Amino acid sequence: MNIVRAGFYSAIATGARLLAALVVIKLVAWFAGPEGVGKLGQFTSLMSLLAVLAGGGISAGIVKYVAEYRHDPQRLARLLAAALWYALCASLLMGCLALLFSRQLALWLLDDPAYAGLIRVLAVAQLGIALVNYILAVINGFMDVRRLALIQVLGSLLGIVMVIWLARWLHLYGALLALIMSQLLWLVVGLPAWWRSPYFQRSMLRLRFDREMTLRLAGFSVMTLTAALVSPLVNIAVRDHLALQLGWQQVGYWQAVSKVSDAYLLFLTAAINIYYLPKLASIRERAALVAELRNAYRYVLPVVVALAAAVYVLREWVTRLLFSADFAPANALYAPQLAGDVVKIASFILSYVMLAKAMTRLFVISECVFAASYLALVYVFTAHFGLVGAMYAFAANYLAYLAFNVLVVRHYLGGL
């Protein structure tokens, strides 16, 4: 499997996930306008956070070590038993915390305690989401990209049906509820597909505490949880700041452009995650690692530049198609956001070296430092430039992150 084939299957799966996400955005824009889209962003940030926490944040660790141990059945069995134990314990803990603080979370994120019921449903769904994360990580570790794409496509299509049904019935509340339920529908597809794979064994569903494997996974848990916690929390803080300074309607414009950015970048980030994490984890030689990184830039960067240019040219049409005519002021925000997107992907390719080589301390420190710098830049730039300053902050922060990753990779390669 090479990056081109992986990218092809990943693009199909990402297209299905993107379609599902765009259906949600369009329905929310119809029913609730810019304010509803802003609140959708808050709820999806919470969902992203809890979805990662549900499995203890070890998906990247499972991918890495399955890729390393897939030819060592004994160590693989130990790893997966420990991983499933770890994931289910974490999901129980997070579910209980979300149930306990459901009202406070609804009031903090959505300014309405009536949404506490949604938080409770999400809390209960943590067990199912943890199992989905585990299954997808195992399949990804075996680099079974076609099976992974099949699960994502069919799961996304089922999710679209769920969203349309509940949104027509319950409007904004129904759309948010469907986001939760559609995650569980992935089990309907994922479990049978996994059982039919040539590498599936019943021992992969055993739970067992293994100190060595748990410690190995814990390092990835710290890295993943740091990224999962920091990014949504910073985005929530940015939305709160923009809402306080400019109003929720302006937050809706910012959220709309951010969603468009996330949507088209999903094709690239998914391919990078599916292919490069297990690939880089298995590479030990300096020359092979340099060759993989060069191939990444050769294939990925021209694609992101072309996609960003296309979105910019078609920005007015994209805004009307995905949202409504009420979102026209968002068109002025695209240029700095899209420039930042190109730099973001360039930095992400290099940052996967930290994940694949388990540079836990450096990864955690960098995530915290650059999250704080992004928030600080948003405060400074919005004070001078208004709403578009948030996009300037995004681009400037990723430019600094790219420079940091260049230094990290050069230092690592020098030590090989």
Salt bridges, closest charged atoms under 4 A:
GLU35 OE2 - LYS39 NZ 3.82
GLU68 OE2 - LYS64 NZ 2.66
GLU68 OE2 - ARG284 NH2 3.38
ASP144 OD2 - ARG147 NE 2.69
ASP210 OD2 - ARG78 NE 2.78
GLU212 OE2 - ARG75 NH2 3.29
GLU212 OE1 - ARG78 NH2 2.87
GLU212 OE2 - ARG216 NE 3.45
